[in-house]
Amino acid sequence: MKLTGEYQKDVESVQKILSSDDVISFEFRAGGRRATVLYVDSISDKDMLGECAIRPLSHFNGQFSLENLAAAVEVANVKTGGDAKEFAAEVLGGSPAFIVEGVAGFFACDLKKFEVRAVSEPPLQTVIKGPREGFNESIKTNLSLLRRRIKSEHFKVKNLSVGRVSETAVSVVYIDSIADEHLATEIFEKLKQIDIDCIPDSSYLAKLLCKHKASLFKQVNTAEKPDVVAARLMEGRIAVIADGSPIVLTLPYLLIEDFQNPEDYYAMTLRSNFTRWIRIAAVVMAVLLPAFYVASQLFHLQFIPLNFLLTLINSIKGIPMSPSFEMFFILLIFEILNEASIRMPKYAGMALSVVGALVLGDTAVRAGIVSSPAILIMSLSAISLYTVPELVETLSTIRIVLLIIAGAAGVYGIILAVAALVVYLCSLENFGTPILAPFAPLVPGDLKDTFYLGFLSEMEYRPASIGQKNARRYRAAKGEK
């Protein structure tokens, strides 16, 4: 519905759309004419509204036109429009909008004021050496954290709204001199096509951007720290930021990224390599150790060293459950304790974890329900799983599947399952990039930042697995080795 300049009719039409109790309608005189401003009480700056908009308009003495009135307010960002729905969209977005008698259309002032959480260290991607800033729930704050790190005219932001009801602000961010603009456009267009009521968090966008909906592995990476996202942008990736979420999405995604910790690039290279190898070994142990323990007991006792076998036989004597069922029972107890410790209040959760791990575990062993080696194996597996927190959900599922196969087919079944998993990974790709790159397909130049982290001076080129316009990122000085 157009705003024609008929004051009473225009005001009634916008008030009919904005009928919520927290939308304030304030009438005043602008240069002798009647004027009305509408704003949402909780997300607009009322002090700035009075000082920078209503006061100048009260003293307005120029020609009454939409452009002149918009120029009279002392606000940097003023938007004009002529439709009642546009008016409502601006008000609900936090920008107070004005209607003046005898003037067709409206103008809105950017006077948003949202209560946001302070910038703090994120819970997962913590570092000892390196930046400790983390994203918060404000899209403007998150963009400013990235802008502060990349002061370049090539830093591009494309904005859109996603969600029919929520109209969540979403930004697609990339470096146009590095990233493939066709990829950025493809992601932007895919986001525009999303038809959903509400986007409460960027996790919704991650699921909707995936090509393989039922995939066991994620296809969109996440980050909580601006330095991590900045580094990925400089490699040619695209970032997606959703308002209201402290998690930023980056595409395309490679599986090896989850084994890379932000601190790897700030600490000594040799130390970083050592911790990365530990991470990889811990993941292998977390997934395979319980399955091999069950398979060895049921089918391959010759795999167990004699001394340990004697200890094991003494430990499992009198245990009423089979090795498979015993391991599943312990796994179930661990999952229940983990879920309860997360959902309960912080301090009660800590106490629950201690009581559950020590008291229940010790009591179960003494009562002869489970064996101590089984608890030891599952404890090692559970602890090792969290060395790569981004893959906990995926690896937990794989661990359960391998336990079932180990109980049914032994070590040979485990080997076949792992082979099938590798084949499955080789087939996965999203936005044209295989997630198992640079191993499948093999990209020799990208192997300098995988299981082995090369020295900074060795990594002259950006990852070819991703694909970008400008491949070189570092040029060695003359005489440098």
C-alpha positions in Angstrom: 0.0 0.0 0.0 1.4 3.4 -1.1 1.8 6.3 1.3 0.1 9.1 -0.6 0.6 12.1 1.6 -2.9 11.9 3.2 -1.6 12.2 6.7 -4.4 10.5 8.7 -4.9 7.7 6.2 -1.1 7.0 6.0 -0.7 6.9 9.8 -3.7 4.6 10.2 -2.4 2.2 7.5 1.0 1.8 9.1 -0.4 1.6 12.6 -2.7 -1.2 11.4 0.3 -3.2 10.3 2.4 -2.4 13.4 -0.3 -3.1 16.0 2.1 -4.6 18.6 2.2 -3.0 22.1 5.9 -2.4 22.0 5.7 -0.3 18.8 5.5 3.3 20.0 3.7 6.0 17.9 4.7 9.6 18.8 3.1 12.6 17.2 4.8 16.0 17.0 5.0 19.1 14.9 7.6 19.3 12.1 8.0 22.9 10.8 4.3 23.5 11.8 2.9 20.4 10.2 1.7 17.3 11.9 4.3 14.4 11.9 4.3 10.9 13.4 7.3 8.7 14.2 6.9 5.0 14.9 9.7 2.9 16.5 10.1 -0.3 18.5 10.8 0.6 22.1 13.3 -2.2 22.8 15.6 -1.9 19.7 15.7 1.8 18.9 17.8 4.5 20.6 15.2 6.9 22.1 17.7 9.4 23.3 19.3 9.8 19.8 15.9 9.8 18.2 14.9 12.9 20.2 18.2 14.7 19.9 19.2 13.9 16.3 15.8 13.6 14.5 12.8 15.0 16.3 14.5 18.2 17.5 15.9 19.2 14.1 12.5 18.4 12.4 10.7 20.6 15.0 12.7 23.6 13.8 12.4 22.7 10.1 11.7 25.8 7.9 12.5 24.6 4.4 10.4 23.3 1.5 8.4 20.2 2.5 9.7 17.3 0.4 10.8 13.9 1.4 14.4 14.6 0.4 14.6 17.9 2.4 13.1 16.4 5.5 15.5 13.4 5.3 18.4 15.9 4.9 17.3 17.9 8.0 17.8 15.1 10.5 21.3 14.7 12.0 21.7 11.0 11.3 24.3 9.6 8.9 22.2 6.8 7.4 18.6 7.9 6.3 16.5 5.7 4.0 13.4 6.9 2.1 10.5 4.9 0.7 6.9 5.0 -0.3 5.2 1.8 0.7 3.6 0.9 4.0 5.2 -2.6 4.1 8.7 -1.0 3.6 7.8 1.4 6.5 7.0 -1.6 8.7 10.1 -3.4 7.8 12.3 -0.5 8.7 10.6 0.0 12.1 10.8 -3.7 13.0 14.5 -3.6 12.0 15.1 -0.9 14.6 15.0 2.2 12.4 12.4 4.8 13.5 10.3 5.9 10.5 8.6 9.2 9.9 5.4 10.3 8.2 4.9 14.1 7.6 1.6 15.7 6.7 1.3 16.5 3.0 4.5 14.6 2.0 4.1 11.3 0.1 6.3 8.4 1.4 8.4 8.1 4.5 12.0 8.3 5.7 13.7 6.1 8.3 16.7 6.9 10.5 19.3 4.2 11.4 19.1 4.5 15.2 19.3 0.8 16.1 20.2 0.0 19.7 20.4 -3.7 20.5 21.5 -5.2 23.7 24.4 -7.5 22.8 26.8 -9.8 24.7 30.3 -8.4 25.1 33.1 -9.8 22.9 34.7 -12.6 24.9 36.8 -15.8 24.4 34.8 -18.6 22.7 34.2 -21.8 24.6 35.6 -24.3 22.0 38.4 -22.6 20.0 40.4 -21.5 23.0 44.2 -20.7 22.6 47.1 -20.1 25.0 49.0 -18.1 22.5 47.0 -16.0 20.0 43.9 -13.7 19.8 41.2 -14.4 22.3 38.4 -12.5 20.7 35.3 -14.4 19.8 32.2 -13.6 17.8 29.0 -12.6 19.5 25.3 -12.5 18.5 25.5 -9.1 16.7 26.1 -9.3 12.9 27.5 -5.7 13.0 30.0 -6.6 15.7 31.1 -9.7 13.9 31.6 -7.8 10.6 33.6 -5.1 12.5 35.9 -7.8 14.0 36.6 -9.0 10.5 37.0 -5.5 9.1 39.6 -4.7 11.7 41.7 -7.6 10.5 41.3 -7.1 6.8 41.6 -3.4 5.9 41.2 -3.8 2.2 38.9 -2.5 -0.6 38.7 -6.1 -1.8 36.8 -7.1 1.4 33.2 -7.5 0.0 29.9 -8.0 1.9 26.6 -9.0 0.3 23.6 -8.6 2.6 20.2 -10.3 2.4 17.4 -11.4 4.7 16.4 -15.0 5.2 13.2 -16.2 6.8 9.7 -15.2 5.9 8.8 -14.2 9.5 12.1 -13.6 11.2 13.8 -11.8 8.3 17.2 -12.6 9.7 20.0 -10.5 8.4 22.6 -12.6 6.7 25.9 -11.5 5.2 28.0 -13.3 2.6 31.7 -12.2 3.0 34.6 -12.8 0.7 37.8 -11.2 -0.7 37.0 -10.5 -4.4 40.7 -10.4 -5.4 41.2 -13.9 -4.1 38.0 -15.9 -3.9 36.1 -17.3 -6.8 33.2 -14.9 -7.3 31.2 -17.5 -9.1 31.2 -19.5 -5.8 30.3 -16.4 -3.8 27.4 -15.8 -6.2 26.3 -19.4 -6.1 26.2 -19.4 -2.2 24.4 -16.0 -2.2 21.7 -17.3 -4.7 21.2 -20.5 -2.7 20.6 -18.4 0.4 18.1 -16.3 -1.4 16.2 -19.4 -2.4 15.7 -20.6 1.2 12.0 -20.4 2.0 11.6 -20.9 5.7 9.7 -19.1 8.5 12.6 -18.5 10.9 16.4 -18.7 11.1 17.3 -18.7 14.8 20.9 -19.7 14.3 23.5 -20.2 11.5 23.2 -23.9 12.1 20.0 -23.8 10.1 21.8 -22.2 7.2 24.6 -24.9 7.4 22.0 -27.6 7.1 20.2 -25.9 4.2 23.5 -25.2 2.3 24.5 -28.9 2.4 24.2 -30.8 -0.9 24.0 -34.2 0.8 21.3 -33.8 3.4 21.7 -37.2 5.1 25.5 -37.1 5.1 27.3 -38.5 8.2 29.9 -35.7 7.8 29.3 -32.0 7.8 29.8 -30.1 4.6 30.0 -26.6 6.0 32.7 -25.5 8.5 32.1 -23.3 11.5 34.3 -20.8 13.4 34.0 -18.9 16.6 37.0 -16.6 16.2 37.5 -13.7 13.8 41.2 -14.5 13.2 40.2 -18.0 12.0 37.6 -16.7 9.6 40.0 -14.0 8.4 42.7 -16.7 7.7 40.1 -18.8 5.8 39.0 -15.8 3.8 42.6 -15.2 2.8 42.7 -18.7 1.4 39.8 -18.1 -0.9 36.9 -19.3 1.2 33.5 -17.7 1.6 32.0 -16.7 5.0 28.3 -16.6 5.9 27.3 -14.6 9.0 23.8 -14.8 10.5 22.5 -12.2 12.9 21.8 -13.7 16.3 24.5 -16.4 16.0 28.1 -16.4 17.4 29.0 -19.1 14.9 30.2 -18.1 11.4 30.0 -20.5 8.5 32.9 -21.0 6.0 32.8 -22.7 2.6 34.1 -24.8 0.9 34.9 -27.3 3.7 37.8 -29.8 3.9 37.8 -32.6 6.5 41.4 -31.8 7.4 40.3 -28.4 8.7 38.9 -30.0 11.8 42.3 -31.3 12.8 43.8 -27.8 12.5 43.8 -25.8 15.7 44.1 -22.0 15.6 47.1 -22.2 18.0 49.0 -24.4 15.5 49.8 -21.2 13.5 50.9 -19.2 16.5 53.1 -21.7 18.3 56.5 -23.2 17.2 56.0 -25.2 14.0 57.7 -28.4 15.4 55.5 -28.3 18.5 52.4 -27.7 16.4 53.3 -30.8 14.3 53.6 -32.9 17.4 50.2 -31.8 18.8 48.6 -32.3 15.4 49.9 -35.9 15.2 48.6 -36.5 18.8 45.2 -35.2 17.7 45.1 -37.6 14.7 46.3 -40.5 16.8 43.6 -39.7 19.5 40.8 -39.7 16.9 41.9 -43.1 15.5 42.1 -44.5 19.1 38.7 -43.0 20.0 36.9 -44.6 17.1 38.8 -47.9 16.7 39.9 -48.9 20.3 36.5 -50.0 21.6 35.7 -52.0 18.4 39.1 -53.7 18.4 38.7 -54.6 22.1 35.4 -56.2 21.5 36.6 -58.0 18.3 39.7 -59.3 20.1 37.7 -60.8 22.9 35.2 -62.5 20.7 37.2 -63.6 17.7 40.9 -62.8 17.9 42.3 -63.6 21.3 45.7 -64.1 19.6 45.9 -60.3 19.1 46.1 -59.7 22.9 49.6 -60.0 24.5 49.7 -63.0 26.9 50.4 -61.0 30.1 47.5 -58.7 29.4 45.3 -61.6 28.4 45.8 -63.2 31.8 44.9 -60.0 33.5 41.8 -59.6 31.2 40.6 -63.1 31.9 40.8 -62.5 35.7 38.9 -59.2 35.2 36.0 -60.5 33.2 35.5 -63.6 35.3 32.0 -63.5 36.5 30.8 -60.6 34.3 27.3 -61.5 33.2 27.3 -59.5 30.0 29.0 -60.3 26.7 31.9 -58.0 25.6 29.6 -56.3 23.0 26.8 -55.7 25.4 29.2 -54.7 28.2 30.8 -52.0 26.0 27.4 -50.7 24.8 26.3 -50.5 28.4 29.3 -48.4 29.4 28.9 -46.2 26.3 25.3 -45.6 27.3 26.3 -44.6 30.8 28.9 -42.2 29.5 26.5 -40.6 27.1 23.9 -40.1 29.8 26.5 -38.6 32.1 27.7 -36.3 29.4 24.2 -35.1 28.5 23.3 -34.6 32.1 26.4 -32.6 32.9 25.7 -30.3 29.9 22.1 -29.7 30.8 22.4 -29.3 34.5 23.5 -26.0 36.2 27.2 -25.5 35.9 28.3 -26.4 39.4 25.9 -29.2 39.8 27.0 -30.6 36.5 30.7 -30.7 37.6 29.7 -32.5 40.8 27.5 -35.0 38.8 30.4 -35.8 36.5 32.8 -36.6 39.4 30.2 -38.7 41.2 29.1 -40.5 38.0 32.7 -41.2 36.8 34.1 -42.3 40.2 31.3 -43.6 42.3 29.2 -45.3 39.6 32.3 -46.7 37.8 33.9 -48.0 40.9 30.6 -49.5 42.2 29.9 -51.2 38.8 33.3 -52.9 38.8 33.0 -54.0 42.5 29.5 -55.3 41.9 30.8 -57.4 38.9 28.5 -55.7 36.4 31.3 -54.5 34.1 35.1 -55.1 34.0 37.7 -52.5 34.7 39.5 -52.9 31.3 36.2 -52.1 29.5 35.8 -48.9 31.6 39.4 -48.0 30.9 39.0 -48.6 27.1 35.8 -46.5 27.0 37.3 -43.7 29.1 40.3 -43.4 26.8 37.9 -43.4 23.8 35.7 -40.7 25.4 38.6 -38.4 26.3 40.3 -38.9 23.0 37.1 -38.0 21.1 37.2 -34.4 22.4 40.7 -33.6 21.1 38.8 -32.7 17.9 35.5 -31.2 19.3 34.1 -30.3 15.9 33.9 -34.0 14.9 32.5 -35.3 18.2 29.0 -36.0 16.8 30.2 -37.7 13.7 32.9 -39.8 15.4 30.5 -40.9 18.2 28.1 -42.3 15.5 31.0 -44.1 13.7 32.2 -45.5 17.0 28.7 -47.1 17.6 28.5 -48.5 14.1 32.0 -50.0 14.4 31.1 -51.6 17.8 28.1 -53.3 16.2 30.3 -54.6 13.3 33.0 -55.7 15.6 30.6 -57.8 17.6 29.2 -59.4 14.5 32.2 -59.8 12.2 35.4 -59.1 14.1 38.5 -57.4 12.9 37.7 -58.2 9.2 34.4 -56.5 9.5 36.1 -53.4 11.0 38.6 -53.3 8.1 35.8 -53.6 5.5 33.8 -50.9 7.4 36.8 -48.5 7.5 37.4 -49.1 3.7 33.7 -48.4 3.0 34.0 -45.2 5.1 37.0 -44.0 3.0 35.1 -44.7 -0.2 32.1 -42.8 1.1 34.3 -39.8 2.0 35.9 -39.8 -1.4 32.5 -39.4 -2.9 31.5 -36.4 -0.8 31.8 -32.9 -2.2 30.0 -29.6 -1.7 30.1 -26.6 -4.0 32.5 -28.5 -6.3 35.2 -29.2 -3.6 35.8 -32.8 -2.4 35.9 -32.8 1.4 38.8 -35.3 1.4 41.1 -33.0 -0.6 44.1 -32.7 -0.8 44.3 -36.5 -0.3 41.5 -37.5 -2.7 42.1 -36.1 -5.2 45.8 -35.8 -4.4 47.0 -32.2 -4.5 50.8 -32.4 -3.5 51.2 -28.7 -3.0 48.5 -28.6 -0.3 50.0 -31.3 1.8 52.1 -28.7 3.6 49.2 -28.0 5.9 47.6 -31.4 6.6 49.1 -34.0 8.9 52.4 -32.1 8.5 52.5 -28.3 9.1 55.2 -26.7 7.0 57.1 -23.6 8.0 55.4 -20.3 7.1 58.1 -19.5 4.5 57.3 -22.8 2.7 53.6 -22.0 2.2 53.9 -19.6 -0.7 50.7 -20.6 -2.3 47.1 -20.8 -1.2 45.4 -24.2 -1.1 44.7 -25.3 -4.7 42.0 -27.7 -3.4 39.7 -24.7 -2.8 40.3 -22.8 -6.0 40.8 -19.1 -6.2 41.9 -16.3 -8.6 45.2 -15.3 -6.8 47.1 -18.4 -5.8 50.3 -16.8 -4.4 50.1 -15.5 -0.8 53.7 -15.2 0.2 56.8 -14.1 -1.8 60.1 -14.9 -0.3 62.6 -12.0 0.0 65.8 -12.2 -2.0 68.3 -14.5 -0.4 65.7 -16.0 1.9 65.8 -19.8 2.2 
